[in-house]
Amino acid sequence: MMRSTRAVRLMVEGAESSPAGAAAAPGRAPAAAPSEGARSHNGDCVNWREEAVHGAYRLAMAKTIAEAALAACKAQGYSTSAAVVERAGQVMVVLRDEGASIQTVEMARRKAYTARMFRTSTLEFQTRTASDPTLLPQRDVSDILALGGGVPIQVGGEVIGGVSSSGSRQDIDDGCAKAGAARVAALLR
C-alpha cells in the first residue's frame, strides 16, 4: 500500500499526533527523528517540508522544537516550560523543566496558541494590542495570552504551528521560542 505525503495522524488523548513515537505496525520501524537524512517508517525518504505544508508536522519535529526552546532558556539559567501547537492550535508537545513552576505549562500553551492564531510573535501581539484600543479586545478571546515568549512556526510564508517558552522574562522567553523554531528551520525550507 502506498503512503501519501500527508502524515498519518493518530488521536492521542484528544490531540492529533503522528506515528513518530507511537508503536509501529508489525515489521516496521517507527518514524525517524527530524534530520536531513531521516527515513519514514516505510523506508521512504521523509520530506519534512512537504509533510509540514500538506499535513501535520511530525511529533519528533515538535519534540525537537520544544527541547531546543527549553535548552536555550536553561543555558541562560532559567527553568521554563515549552509548548508546541500544530496548525489548528492543538497541543503537540508540552515540556516542563523540573525547576519550573506549574503555571508555566498553561502559560506556554496559551502563548504558542496565540502565536499560531494571530500569525505573529506574542511580543508583537502584545505591543500591537496595547497601542490600539480597537484591538485591545482581542486579548479577551479564550486561550489568548499577550505576553512575550510565543512565535509562529513557518514554512515559507505559511504558519503551520506555534512554539513558546514560559518561566523567564518575556524577552528571554521570546528568544528561547525563536531558538526552538530555528532548530528545525533548515528542514522546513
Contacts in CASP RR format, 6 or more apart in sequence:
PFRMAT RR
TARGET T0000
AUTHOR 0000-0000-0000
METHOD contacts of the structure
MODEL  1
MMRSTRAVRLMVEGAESSPAGAAAAPGRAPAAAPSEGARSHNGDCVNWRE
EAVHGAYRLAMAKTIAEAALAACKAQGYSTSAAVVERAGQVMVVLRDEGA
SIQTVEMARRKAYTARMFRTSTLEFQTRTASDPTLLPQRDVSDILALGGG
VPIQVGGEVIGGVSSSGSRQDIDDGCAKAGAARVAALLR
3 40 0 8 1.000
3 42 0 8 1.000
3 44 0 8 1.000
5 47 0 8 1.000
5 50 0 8 1.000
5 51 0 8 1.000
5 54 0 8 1.000
5 55 0 8 1.000
6 51 0 8 1.000
6 54 0 8 1.000
6 55 0 8 1.000
7 18 0 8 1.000
7 19 0 8 1.000
7 51 0 8 1.000
7 55 0 8 1.000
7 56 0 8 1.000
7 57 0 8 1.000
7 58 0 8 1.000
8 18 0 8 1.000
8 19 0 8 1.000
9 16 0 8 1.000
9 17 0 8 1.000
9 18 0 8 1.000
9 56 0 8 1.000
10 16 0 8 1.000
10 17 0 8 1.000
10 18 0 8 1.000
10 19 0 8 1.000
10 22 0 8 1.000
12 22 0 8 1.000
14 90 0 8 1.000
15 90 0 8 1.000
15 91 0 8 1.000
15 92 0 8 1.000
16 56 0 8 1.000
16 86 0 8 1.000
16 88 0 8 1.000
16 90 0 8 1.000
16 92 0 8 1.000
17 56 0 8 1.000
17 59 0 8 1.000
17 92 0 8 1.000
18 31 0 8 1.000
18 56 0 8 1.000
18 57 0 8 1.000
18 58 0 8 1.000
18 59 0 8 1.000
18 60 0 8 1.000
19 30 0 8 1.000
19 31 0 8 1.000
19 41 0 8 1.000
19 59 0 8 1.000
20 30 0 8 1.000
20 31 0 8 1.000
20 33 0 8 1.000
20 58 0 8 1.000
20 59 0 8 1.000
20 60 0 8 1.000
20 61 0 8 1.000
21 30 0 8 1.000
21 31 0 8 1.000
21 59 0 8 1.000
21 60 0 8 1.000
22 30 0 8 1.000
23 30 0 8 1.000
24 30 0 8 1.000
24 41 0 8 1.000
25 41 0 8 1.000
28 41 0 8 1.000
28 42 0 8 1.000
29 41 0 8 1.000
30 41 0 8 1.000
31 38 0 8 1.000
31 40 0 8 1.000
31 41 0 8 1.000
31 46 0 8 1.000
31 58 0 8 1.000
31 60 0 8 1.000
32 38 0 8 1.000
32 39 0 8 1.000
32 40 0 8 1.000
32 46 0 8 1.000
32 60 0 8 1.000
33 60 0 8 1.000
33 63 0 8 1.000
33 64 0 8 1.000
34 48 0 8 1.000
34 58 0 8 1.000
34 60 0 8 1.000
34 61 0 8 1.000
34 64 0 8 1.000
34 184 0 8 1.000
34 187 0 8 1.000
35 187 0 8 1.000
36 186 0 8 1.000
36 187 0 8 1.000
37 45 0 8 1.000
37 46 0 8 1.000
38 45 0 8 1.000
38 46 0 8 1.000
38 48 0 8 1.000
39 45 0 8 1.000
39 46 0 8 1.000
40 46 0 8 1.000
46 58 0 8 1.000
48 57 0 8 1.000
48 58 0 8 1.000
48 61 0 8 1.000
48 184 0 8 1.000
48 187 0 8 1.000
48 188 0 8 1.000
49 155 0 8 1.000
49 187 0 8 1.000
49 188 0 8 1.000
49 189 0 8 1.000
51 57 0 8 1.000
51 58 0 8 1.000
52 61 0 8 1.000
52 155 0 8 1.000
52 160 0 8 1.000
52 188 0 8 1.000
53 155 0 8 1.000
53 158 0 8 1.000
53 160 0 8 1.000
56 86 0 8 1.000
56 87 0 8 1.000
56 92 0 8 1.000
57 86 0 8 1.000
57 153 0 8 1.000
57 160 0 8 1.000
57 161 0 8 1.000
59 92 0 8 1.000
59 93 0 8 1.000
61 184 0 8 1.000
61 187 0 8 1.000
62 84 0 8 1.000
62 86 0 8 1.000
62 92 0 8 1.000
62 93 0 8 1.000
63 84 0 8 1.000
63 93 0 8 1.000
63 95 0 8 1.000
64 183 0 8 1.000
64 184 0 8 1.000
65 82 0 8 1.000
65 84 0 8 1.000
65 93 0 8 1.000
65 153 0 8 1.000
65 163 0 8 1.000
65 180 0 8 1.000
65 181 0 8 1.000
65 183 0 8 1.000
65 184 0 8 1.000
66 82 0 8 1.000
66 83 0 8 1.000
66 84 0 8 1.000
66 93 0 8 1.000
66 94 0 8 1.000
66 95 0 8 1.000
66 163 0 8 1.000
66 180 0 8 1.000
67 82 0 8 1.000
67 95 0 8 1.000
68 179 0 8 1.000
68 180 0 8 1.000
68 182 0 8 1.000
68 183 0 8 1.000
68 184 0 8 1.000
69 80 0 8 1.000
69 82 0 8 1.000
69 163 0 8 1.000
69 164 0 8 1.000
69 165 0 8 1.000
69 176 0 8 1.000
69 177 0 8 1.000
69 179 0 8 1.000
69 180 0 8 1.000
70 80 0 8 1.000
70 81 0 8 1.000
70 82 0 8 1.000
70 95 0 8 1.000
70 97 0 8 1.000
70 165 0 8 1.000
70 176 0 8 1.000
71 179 0 8 1.000
72 165 0 8 1.000
72 175 0 8 1.000
72 176 0 8 1.000
72 179 0 8 1.000
72 180 0 8 1.000
73 79 0 8 1.000
73 80 0 8 1.000
73 82 0 8 1.000
73 97 0 8 1.000
73 165 0 8 1.000
73 167 0 8 1.000
73 168 0 8 1.000
73 172 0 8 1.000
73 173 0 8 1.000
73 176 0 8 1.000
74 80 0 8 1.000
74 97 0 8 1.000
76 168 0 8 1.000
76 172 0 8 1.000
76 176 0 8 1.000
78 167 0 8 1.000
78 168 0 8 1.000
78 172 0 8 1.000
78 176 0 8 1.000
79 97 0 8 1.000
79 98 0 8 1.000
79 99 0 8 1.000
79 100 0 8 1.000
79 167 0 8 1.000
80 96 0 8 1.000
80 97 0 8 1.000
80 100 0 8 1.000
80 104 0 8 1.000
80 108 0 8 1.000
80 165 0 8 1.000
80 166 0 8 1.000
80 167 0 8 1.000
80 168 0 8 1.000
80 173 0 8 1.000
80 176 0 8 1.000
81 94 0 8 1.000
81 95 0 8 1.000
81 96 0 8 1.000
81 97 0 8 1.000
81 100 0 8 1.000
81 104 0 8 1.000
81 105 0 8 1.000
81 107 0 8 1.000
81 108 0 8 1.000
81 165 0 8 1.000
81 166 0 8 1.000
81 167 0 8 1.000
82 93 0 8 1.000
82 94 0 8 1.000
82 95 0 8 1.000
82 108 0 8 1.000
82 163 0 8 1.000
82 164 0 8 1.000
82 165 0 8 1.000
82 166 0 8 1.000
82 176 0 8 1.000
82 177 0 8 1.000
82 180 0 8 1.000
83 91 0 8 1.000
83 93 0 8 1.000
83 94 0 8 1.000
83 95 0 8 1.000
83 105 0 8 1.000
83 108 0 8 1.000
83 109 0 8 1.000
83 111 0 8 1.000
83 112 0 8 1.000
83 163 0 8 1.000
83 164 0 8 1.000
83 166 0 8 1.000
84 91 0 8 1.000
84 92 0 8 1.000
84 93 0 8 1.000
84 94 0 8 1.000
84 112 0 8 1.000
84 153 0 8 1.000
84 161 0 8 1.000
84 162 0 8 1.000
84 163 0 8 1.000
85 91 0 8 1.000
85 92 0 8 1.000
85 109 0 8 1.000
85 112 0 8 1.000
85 113 0 8 1.000
85 116 0 8 1.000
85 161 0 8 1.000
85 162 0 8 1.000
85 163 0 8 1.000
86 92 0 8 1.000
86 160 0 8 1.000
86 161 0 8 1.000
87 116 0 8 1.000
87 159 0 8 1.000
87 160 0 8 1.000
87 161 0 8 1.000
89 112 0 8 1.000
89 113 0 8 1.000
89 116 0 8 1.000
89 117 0 8 1.000
89 161 0 8 1.000
89 162 0 8 1.000
91 109 0 8 1.000
91 112 0 8 1.000
94 105 0 8 1.000
94 108 0 8 1.000
94 109 0 8 1.000
96 102 0 8 1.000
96 104 0 8 1.000
96 105 0 8 1.000
100 166 0 8 1.000
100 167 0 8 1.000
101 167 0 8 1.000
104 166 0 8 1.000
104 167 0 8 1.000
105 166 0 8 1.000
107 145 0 8 1.000
107 147 0 8 1.000
107 166 0 8 1.000
107 167 0 8 1.000
108 164 0 8 1.000
108 165 0 8 1.000
108 166 0 8 1.000
109 143 0 8 1.000
109 164 0 8 1.000
110 143 0 8 1.000
110 144 0 8 1.000
110 145 0 8 1.000
111 122 0 8 1.000
111 145 0 8 1.000
111 147 0 8 1.000
111 148 0 8 1.000
111 149 0 8 1.000
111 150 0 8 1.000
111 164 0 8 1.000
111 165 0 8 1.000
111 166 0 8 1.000
111 173 0 8 1.000
111 177 0 8 1.000
112 150 0 8 1.000
112 161 0 8 1.000
112 162 0 8 1.000
112 163 0 8 1.000
112 164 0 8 1.000
113 143 0 8 1.000
113 144 0 8 1.000
113 145 0 8 1.000
113 162 0 8 1.000
114 122 0 8 1.000
114 125 0 8 1.000
114 143 0 8 1.000
114 144 0 8 1.000
114 145 0 8 1.000
114 146 0 8 1.000
114 150 0 8 1.000
115 121 0 8 1.000
115 122 0 8 1.000
115 125 0 8 1.000
115 149 0 8 1.000
115 150 0 8 1.000
115 151 0 8 1.000
115 152 0 8 1.000
115 161 0 8 1.000
115 162 0 8 1.000
115 163 0 8 1.000
115 164 0 8 1.000
115 177 0 8 1.000
116 152 0 8 1.000
116 153 0 8 1.000
116 159 0 8 1.000
116 161 0 8 1.000
116 162 0 8 1.000
117 144 0 8 1.000
118 125 0 8 1.000
118 138 0 8 1.000
118 144 0 8 1.000
119 152 0 8 1.000
119 159 0 8 1.000
120 128 0 8 1.000
120 152 0 8 1.000
121 148 0 8 1.000
121 149 0 8 1.000
121 150 0 8 1.000
121 151 0 8 1.000
121 152 0 8 1.000
121 174 0 8 1.000
121 177 0 8 1.000
122 145 0 8 1.000
122 146 0 8 1.000
122 147 0 8 1.000
122 148 0 8 1.000
122 149 0 8 1.000
122 150 0 8 1.000
122 151 0 8 1.000
122 164 0 8 1.000
122 174 0 8 1.000
123 148 0 8 1.000
123 149 0 8 1.000
123 150 0 8 1.000
123 170 0 8 1.000
123 171 0 8 1.000
123 174 0 8 1.000
125 138 0 8 1.000
125 146 0 8 1.000
126 146 0 8 1.000
126 147 0 8 1.000
126 148 0 8 1.000
126 170 0 8 1.000
128 135 0 8 1.000
129 135 0 8 1.000
129 136 0 8 1.000
129 138 0 8 1.000
129 139 0 8 1.000
129 146 0 8 1.000
130 136 0 8 1.000
130 146 0 8 1.000
138 144 0 8 1.000
139 146 0 8 1.000
147 166 0 8 1.000
147 170 0 8 1.000
147 173 0 8 1.000
148 170 0 8 1.000
148 171 0 8 1.000
148 173 0 8 1.000
148 174 0 8 1.000
149 164 0 8 1.000
149 165 0 8 1.000
149 166 0 8 1.000
149 170 0 8 1.000
149 173 0 8 1.000
149 174 0 8 1.000
149 175 0 8 1.000
149 176 0 8 1.000
149 177 0 8 1.000
150 162 0 8 1.000
150 163 0 8 1.000
150 164 0 8 1.000
150 165 0 8 1.000
150 173 0 8 1.000
150 174 0 8 1.000
150 177 0 8 1.000
151 162 0 8 1.000
151 163 0 8 1.000
151 164 0 8 1.000
151 174 0 8 1.000
151 177 0 8 1.000
151 178 0 8 1.000
151 181 0 8 1.000
152 159 0 8 1.000
152 161 0 8 1.000
152 162 0 8 1.000
152 181 0 8 1.000
153 159 0 8 1.000
153 160 0 8 1.000
153 161 0 8 1.000
153 162 0 8 1.000
153 163 0 8 1.000
153 181 0 8 1.000
153 188 0 8 1.000
154 160 0 8 1.000
154 181 0 8 1.000
154 188 0 8 1.000
155 188 0 8 1.000
156 188 0 8 1.000
156 189 0 8 1.000
160 188 0 8 1.000
162 181 0 8 1.000
163 177 0 8 1.000
163 180 0 8 1.000
163 181 0 8 1.000
164 173 0 8 1.000
164 177 0 8 1.000
165 172 0 8 1.000
165 173 0 8 1.000
165 174 0 8 1.000
165 175 0 8 1.000
165 176 0 8 1.000
165 177 0 8 1.000
166 173 0 8 1.000
167 173 0 8 1.000
168 176 0 8 1.000
END
